[in-house]
Amino acid sequence: MEAPNNEETPNNLEFENRIDLSELQACVFKIKKELQKVIVGQKEMMDLLIVSLLSDGHVLIEGVPGVAKTITAKLLARTIDVGFSRIQFTPDLMPSDILGTSVFNVKTSEFEFKKGPIFSSMILIDEINRAPAKTQAALFEVMEEKQITIDGHTFKMEEPFVVLATQNPIEQEGTYRLPEAQLDRFLFKINVEYPNADEELQIIMKEQALENTTKASKIETVITGKKIIEFRNLVNQIKIEENLLKYIANIVVNTRSNSFLYLGASPRASIAILGASKAFAAIEGRDFVTPEDIKRATIPVLEHRVIVTPEREMEGLTSKQIIEQIIEAVEIPR
């Protein structure tokens, strides 16, 4: 992979005077370069994780054990100079274990709030579906409002605030299904597949080359949290034509009237597609959104927000396949 070269991309020059995206592209390249020191393949997952950072969204990463879900999230956090917390969800985990709790101080005769691990910028929640409903509900406010309210006091999260959660789709014993209200708070759901034979060989070779070093020690910090916030402001300035806004709306509305879907997507999904498509345009060096950006954002945004009818599910039809059919059916703006 080569660094972006603005001299070879005329569109960058044409639109450079309005929004300068060169620094954003350079930082995206650096982040990918650091991750690729350890991670083999998984380019789509890397792109979606970076887009989530730029569009201020949380991510649900789903895959069988051993496909680098957790390590990728940890290494991504290492490339950014922000606070990082990892929370292992278990069936006995309580809301106070995540949010924190009030402790009585004998010296002052007052209760003091002791912050939990959620008080950080990047939160990795491992096996999110292993915690019960009460603990899941504790995440609702913090994921949407970026604040928590305890004992009548409100505590704001430090920006940038991103939740990266993993879950295993195969193992069901000791797990709890995530409620739709919580799934809707994730910008993307990323499905991580097995590597192919060549990638498998590269993984083994990289592991052999580690010798006495750790994977994390190879990763350098390349960007600050403040710079991420600046880039988000740039992404918000990306232009999108009204006919493309109608295109997004038509796709989402079609999920609500599709006979194969029991539950369609909410307006929050439309907003998510808008933000993600702007971020995709930005990392490509464009200050405008194209239909391809919208298509690229639509499946990971909608896949976890819609529910297939039981009849179609029994036939083996997946939400991804239905969303692809909807995208094909909706006319692309010209």
Secondary structure, 3 states (H helix, E strand, C coil): CCCCCHHHCHHHHHHCCCCCCHHHHHHHHHHHHHHCCCCCCCHHHHHHHHHHHHCCCEEEEECCCCCCHHHHHHHHHHCEECCEEEEECCCCCCHHHHHEEEEEECCCCEEEEEECCCCCCEEEEECHHHCCHHHHHHHHHHHHHCEEEECCEEEECCCCCEEEEEECCCCCCCCCCCCHHHHCCEEEEEECCCCCHHHHHHHHHHHHHHCCCCCHHHCCCCEEHHHHHHHHHHHHCCECCHHHHHHHHHHHHHHHHCCCEEECCCHHHHHHHHHHHHHHHHHCCCCECCHHHHHHHHHHHHCCCCEECHHHHHCCCCHHHHHHHHHHHCCCCC
